[in-house]
Amino acid sequence: MSKLCKICGQPEREHHEFQPVEIPEGCVCDPGTWDISDTIPDVCSEHKGDGIQYCLTCDHDKKCHKPAEKTLGEILFK
């Protein structure tokens, strides 16, 4: 996936100083989904909605709301 510039919305080019869109951890949305002038919000802890529409809390796709992977310590000492 190519990075999009938050100034012009186009893939990285040399016509100006490249400033990538900052994508929060866990987000798997298509970067073209967001308005390039927006700051993409962090993914909340639980998808609120019917699973078809974007989350009512953070506006991310359901795929972004994967549960955090457990650490080895959490698995062994549960």
RATA-V480689 format. One record per pair of residues at least 6 apart in sequence whose ideal C-beta (glycine too) atoms are under 8 Angstrom apart, sorted by sequence separation. I is the first residue (numbers start at 0). GAP is how many residues later the second one is. D is the distance in whole Angstrom. If there is no record, write none. Layout:
I_GAP_D ; I_GAP_D
//
This chain:
3_6_7 ; 4_6_7 ; 11_6_5 ; 22_6_8 ; 33_6_5 ; 48_6_6 ; 53_6_6 ; 54_6_8 ; 3_7_6 ; 4_7_6 ; 47_7_6 ; 48_7_5 ; 53_7_6 ; 54_7_7 ; 2_8_7 ; 4_8_7 ; 7_8_7 ; 11_8_8 ; 22_8_7 ; 46_8_5 ; 47_8_4 ; 1_9_4 ; 2_9_6 ; 6_9_6 ; 47_9_5 ; 54_9_8 ; 1_10_7 ; 20_10_6 ; 54_10_7 ; 4_11_8 ; 28_11_8 ; 43_11_6 ; 45_11_8 ; 50_11_5 ; 6_12_6 ; 4_13_6 ; 5_13_5 ; 20_13_7 ; 26_13_7 ; 43_13_5 ; 46_13_8 ; 48_13_8 ; 4_14_6 ; 5_14_7 ; 43_14_4 ; 2_15_8 ; 4_15_7 ; 5_15_5 ; 20_15_6 ; 42_15_6 ; 46_15_5 ; 3_16_7 ; 4_16_7 ; 5_16_8 ; 23_16_6 ; 26_16_6 ; 41_16_7 ; 43_16_8 ; 2_17_5 ; 3_17_5 ; 21_17_7 ; 22_17_6 ; 23_17_7 ; 24_17_8 ; 25_17_4 ; 40_17_5 ; 42_17_5 ; 46_17_8 ; 2_18_7 ; 21_18_7 ; 23_18_5 ; 24_18_7 ; 40_18_6 ; 46_18_4 ; 20_19_7 ; 23_19_6 ; 40_19_7 ; 45_19_6 ; 44_20_8 ; 42_21_5 ; 43_21_7 ; 42_22_6 ; 3_27_5 ; 8_27_4 ; 2_28_8 ; 3_28_7 ; 7_28_8 ; 32_28_8 ; 6_29_8 ; 0_30_7 ; 5_30_5 ; 4_31_8 ; 5_31_8 ; 28_31_6 ; 3_32_7 ; 28_32_5 ; 26_33_6 ; 27_33_7 ; 28_34_8 ; 27_35_5 ; 28_35_6 ; 27_36_5 ; 26_37_5 ; 25_38_6 ; 25_39_8 ; 25_40_7
//
